[in-house]
Amino acid sequence: MAEEKKTNAWAASRLPDLTGRTAVITGANSGIGRTAAQALAGAGAHVVLAVRDPERGRAAATTVHGSTEVRRLDLADLSSVREFAAAWQGRPLDLLINNAGVMMLPRQRTADGFEMQFGTNHLGHFALTNLLLPHLTDRVVTVSSGAHRWADGRIRFEDLNWTSDYDPRRAYAQSKLANLLFTLELQRRLTESGSPVRALAAHPGYAATNLQSHTANPVMRAVLRIGNRFLAQDDAAGALPTLFAATQDLPGASFVGPDGLGELRGGPTLVGRSAAASDAAAARRLWTASEELTDAHWPAEQLPVAR
């Protein structure tokens, strides 16, 4: 039975024909972002690698067989986010994959003064999505993590930027919980406005990427190196939940992850989330706070309406 399940698991080879479609992937220069870019371009999509370092982005693009372009985007700098979105004038966008992220960093601040993990993983993508929504035609996929369950069951609304008691692990967990609450509230707003665009979330399970190499704790880095070598799945498998969420006919606000034990590895499937990640009131409150922090607002009057 286990072998049959493995044989029949969904794979990137089952992607539909994406000819004529355009996708933006943040953080596409490495890891699951680059793997997703390779798969989508291979299926015919035009893929925009949105990366902080264009030189690294161009190097990554040479590994992608298909139609690509590289554009600079620093999610830790809202001026860069606005510049990227402003350059998209007049061009439809089928798919936005909010993939880039940082993990368990020592205390750092973004260019706008936000705690780096919350600012990059959530606020940067929040602003980017709102600014690009008038161009979007299909869906937004935001990459979260099973680590959203580490967040003590809540968002620290009293201190979103961790000005006190900074804990790299819990700050990372809060940013991943924020990704899921953002997806929940985004889908509610899309549905209420009559938009055909869908918001979904995905998580890669335990995938061996360079994300783990920048954690604040050297002991944790050593543990993660061992885990990457002996326990983790590779970035190709880690990208499957993102690709599944990006291309399959799934309900809005769905969460996709691996189907294996503990959702650490396996084929993509719909998975559950913590009660905190399903809290509609917290999702609305986070949205309001995020608008205030980024000055990026819901573009209700500019959204396409389903026909």
N, C-alpha and C positions, 0 to 999 in steps of 0.2 A: 504493500500500500504506500509506504513512504517513497519507494522508488517511482511508483506511478505518479504520485503527486509531484515529485521533482521533475519527471519527464514532461508533464503537462503544464508546468508552471509558465506563466506569461513571461515573454522575453522581448527584448528590443526588436528582434526580427519580426515581431507581429505588429509593429507600428503601421498605422494606415498611411496611404499616400498623402504627403503633406505639400505637394507641389503647389506653388502659388501662395503659400502661407508664410508669415513672418513671425519670428520669435525673438524676444530679448531675454537673455540669461545673464543675471548678475553673477559676478565671481566665476566667469566661465574659463578662466585661464588655467585651472587645475581641478583635480578631484572630480566629484560628481557633476560639477558644472561643466567641465570640459567634456566629460563622457556624455552628458545629456546633449551638448552641442553637437558632438560627433553623430549621435543617433538621430537627432532631428534633422540635421543637414543631410545625412545619408538617406532619410526618407523623403527628401525633396524640399524641405523648408529653407527659407533664407534666415540665417541665424546671426543675430547681432551679439557679439561678445562684449558685454558691458563690464569693464575692468578698471581697476585703480591704476594699473601700470600698463599703458598701451604697448610697450615693448614686449612685455611678457604675454600680453594678449595676442600680439601678432605671431609670437612664437607658437602659442597654443593653436592659433588658426591654421598653421601649417600642418597640423595633425588632423584637421577636419576636412573630410572629402565632401565638398559641396559648396553651396553659396554662403559666404560669410562676410562680415565686416567687423571691425573693431572700433569701439567708441569708449572714450574715457568716462568713468563714473566712479567717484569716491563717495561711498555712502556715509562716510564719517564727516562729510562736509556738505551742508545743505545747499551751498552755492553751486557746487558741482552737480548735485541732483537736479537743481533748477535749470542749469545750463544744458544738461543732457535732455531733459523733458522739452525744453524750449526748441531744441534742434529737431524735434519730431513733428513739427508743424505740417499738417496736410497729408500725412502718410498713415494709412490704417495699420494697426498692430493686432495680430491675432492672439498672440500668447505672450504673457509676461511671467517669467519664472524668477521669483525672488529667492535666489539660492545663496548668495554670498553671506558669509558669517565669520565671526570670531568667537573663540571659545576659552573661557576660564583664564582671561588675561589678568596680569597685575593691574592695579588701579591706573586707569588712563582716561583721558577726556577727548572727545571729538573736537573738531574745529569750532563747534558751536557750544561747547562746554558740557555736553551730555556724557554720562558714564558710557564708556566705549562700547560695551556689549549691547546695552539697551539702545544706544544711539545708532549703532551700525545695523544690528540684527532686526530691530523693530522700527525705530523712527525714520531711518534712511529709506527703508522699503515702504513705510507708510506714506511718506511724502512722494516718493517716486510713483507709487501706484495711483494716488489721487491726481497727480499732475498728468499721468498718461491715460487715465480712464477715458477721457473724451475720444481717444484714438482706438481704444480696445474693442475688439469685435467678438472674442470668444471667451477667454478665461485668464484668471490670475492664479498661479500656483505658488504658494509660499512654503518654503522648507523650514519645518519646525524640528522637533526632536522628542524622543521619549524622555529626555531630561526635563521636559516641562513639568513632570511629576515631582521634581525635586524642590519646587518653588514654595514650599511651606503652604501650598494650597491657596496662594493669593498673590496679587500684585501689590507692591509696596507703594500705594498711592501717596502716603505721607512723605515718602522720600524716594521717588522714582530713580533719581540719579545717584543713590547710594553715597550721600555726603558723609554718612557715618556708618560704622560697623560693616565696612566693605568686606564682602565674601565673594571671591571670584566664582565659586561654584554656584552659589545661590543667585548671583547676578546673572550668570549665564542662563540658569533655569528660568528666571523671571523673563528674560528676553525671548525664550522659546515658548513660554506660556503666553506672552504678548502676541507672538506670531499666530497662535491658535485663536485667541480672542479677537484679533484683528480680522482674521478670515471669517469668523462667525458674524461679526458686525458688518463687515463688507458685504457678505451675502445677504444679510437682512436688508441693507440699504438698496442693493441691486434689485432684489425681488420687489421691494416696496415701490421702486421707481419704474418698474416694468422693463428693466434692461435685460437683454439676452445673455449678458456676460455672467459667468459663474466664477465664484471664488472657492478654491480648494486648498488643502494643505497636505503635505507629505513629510515623511521622515525616513532616512536611509537605514535605520537600524544602526548596527555597529559596523561602520565602513572605515577601512584604512585609508585615510587621507592625511594631508599635511595640517589639517585643522587642529589636531591634537598636539602639534609640536610647539605651540606658543603658550601653553598653560603656565600659570604663575608658579606652581609648585613643582620643583625638580623631581620630587618623589613621584608625583602624579604623572609627570612626563615619562619617567622610566616605566611605570606601570602600564601606561598607554602604549608605549613602544612595544612592550611584550604582548599586550592584547592585540595590537595591530598585526603582529607577526603570526600569532597562534589562534586567535579567536575571531578576528574580524573578517568580513567578506570584502572583496575588492571593490574599487570605486564603480566598476561596471555594474555589479549587483546592487551597490548602494544607490545608483541612479535610477533603478527600475521603478521605485515608487513615484519618483518625480515624473518620469515618462508616462507612467500609467495614469497619474492624475492629470497630466497635460493633454492626453489624447483619447481617453476612454469616456464613454457616455455615463458619467457619474452625477449624482445629485450635488447641488451647490452645498458648500460647507463640509463636504466629505473630507475624511482624513485617511490617507493611504500610508501603509507601512509594510514591513516584511511579515510573512505569515508564520515564521518559525518561533521557537520557544523564546519567550520574553521579547518578541519582536526585534531580536538582535540580527537575524539574518533570514533569508528565504525569499520566496516570490512575493510580488506586491498584492495586497488585498486591502479591503476597508478595515480599519482598526478603530478601537475606542480611544477615549481621551479621559483625563481626570475630570472630576466634577467641577473643579475650578476653571477648566478650559471650556466648560459648557455654560458658564454663568453669563447670561445675557445682560444682566445689569452691569456686571464688571466690564463686559465688552463695550457697552455704551459709554461707561465712565472713562475707559481707557481711550476710546476714540476721541472724546471731548478733550481729554488731557493732551493727546497727541496733536490734535489740531492747534491747540494753544502753544505747544512747544515748537512746532515746525512752521506754523502759519500756512500749512497746506490743508485746504478745505475740500469738503465733498462737492464735486462739480455737478450738482443735480441738473441744472438747466442744460448742460452740454452733453448729457449721456444719450446714446442711441436707445430707442425703445423697441422692444420686440414687436414684430408684426404678425 
